[in-house]
Amino acid sequence: MAPAWRKATRSGGNGGSCVEVADNLADVVLVRDTKDRDGGTLQFDPSAWRSFVTFAKHH
């Protein structure tokens, strides 16, 4: 399955200073820079990504 990339709705008009996430894959969450989409990706275990998102929402 190909990654379905999306960026946060709150990233709005900040000049592209945000990341995109592909979390539609079964065993990995991918993260990339919107300004350099071909510059590589970070990979996270889905449970680690959920923990990060939960932490970020509360801090």
Long-range contacts (C-beta under 8 A, 24 or more apart in sequence): 1-25, 1-26, 3-30, 5-30, 5-32, 7-34, 23-49
